[in-house]
Amino acid sequence: MTLNTLILGMGNLLLCDEGAGVHVARALSQRKLPPSVEVVEVGVAFLDVLPDIEKADHILLIDAMEGGGTPGSVYRVPFDQCKHPEMLASLHGFDLSRVLYMAGSERAPEVTVFGIEPARIEWGTDLSPAVKRVLPAVVEAILNELSQ
């Protein structure tokens, strides 16, 4: 049985590094991925992906994450180990636990968060150099995750 994997690129593209997850999703959508993998640029419209979440066996969520590291640090954290909602970049005010509950699935998908430590969260559309520099590594880490 093929597991359905959903990759969610989160963030606000108008707040510099807060849009990092969307930038990673865009890069991944240019790659050849298995047919069981769907990439969605969620942005801040998390509830719009409820139907996709209902079908997913595994979710890879990519977002800006304030984890206390230097800007550009990349984190891979099982969702159940994330502090809710402080660790997930909550500027767009979502709580994935509630969204998974709203999806009403009989089974909870496995969720892994890939977080990128932001350098700048302010009005603007450009990523900081520190975050821009790590985007290819995040893409490769996600491709590696998919191959396991």
N, C-alpha and C positions, 0 to 999 in steps of 0.2 A: 504494500500500500504506500502510495506517495503522500508525504506530508505536505500540506499546503502552508507555505510560508508567506507571511505578509510583512513587507518592509514599509514602515511608516516614517516619512520625513516630516518632523515637527518643527514649528517655529514661525516667527514673524519676520518676514523678509524686510520690513521697514525699520527693524531695530538692530542693524548691523549683525553681530555674531549670534543673536537670538535666532536668526534664520539658517544656521549651520545645517540643521537636519534636512531642510528642504534642498539645500545645495548638494548634500550627499545623495539624496534621493534622485535628483536630476542626473548626477554623474552615474549612478547605478542604472538608471533607465536607459543609458546609452550602451550598456554592456549586454552581452548575450547571457541571459539567465535561464535556468531551467523553467519549463512551462508551469511548474507547480509554485513558482515564485511570482508574487505580484508586488510592484513598487508603487506606492501612492504618496504623492506630495500632499500631505495633510495641511500644512501651514498651521492655522489656528482653528480650522473647521473640523475638530475631532469627531463631533457627533455625526458628521456626514459619512464616516467610514464604518458605522455600526454594521451594515450588511456585510462588509468585507471581514470585519472582526469575527462575526458569527461563523464564517467558513474557515477561519484560520486555525491551524494546529500549533503554529509557532509564529510569534510576532517579534520582529526586530524593530525596536523603536529607536530613532536617532533624534537627538535633541541637544540643545545647549544644556549644560549641567554645571551648576556651581558646586564643585566638590572640594574646593580649597586648594587645588593644585595651581601650577603656573598656567597662564593662558596658553591654550593649545593642547593641554593635557587631554588624553583620551581615556575614558573609563568604559569598562564592560562590566555591567552589574546585572545579576538576575533581578527581575522586577521585585520579587518579594524581599530583597535586601535593601531596596531603596527606601529612604525615609519618605514618608508621604506627608505633605507634598513638597517639603522643603528641598529635598535633593534634586528632584526633577525641576527643570526650569519652569516655574509655575506662573510666569508672567502672563501666559495665555489662559491661566485659570482652569486647567483640566486636572482631573484626578482619574487616572486610568483604571483604578479599582472600581470606581463608580461606573465608568463606561463599560467595562467588562460585565458588570452586573446588569446594566441596561441592555447589553447585547442578548441577555437571556439564554446564553448557550448552556447546554447541559454539562458541558465539560469546559474547564478553563484552559485556554491555550497557554503554552509555555511562552513567557515573555522575557526577552533580554533587552536591556537598555544599553545603547551606545551613546555615551555623553561626551560632549566636547566642552572643555572649560573655556568660557568666553573671556575675551579681553575687553570688549566694548559692548555694552547694551545701551544704546542711545539712538536717537533718530538718525537714520542713514541706511543706505542700501549696500554699502561695501563691507565685506568681511575684513577683520583686522588681519595683518600679515601673519600673526601667530596661528590663527584659525585657518586661514587660507592654505597655509603651508601643510597642515596635517590632513586636509581633506582626502588626498590620494591614499594616505595610510588608513584612514577610516574605511574608504571604499574597499581596499584590499583586506582589511580585517573582516568586513562583512562578507566578502566573497569567500574567504577562508572559512567563516562560520557556516556558510551555505554548503561547502564541500564536505563538511563533517557529518 
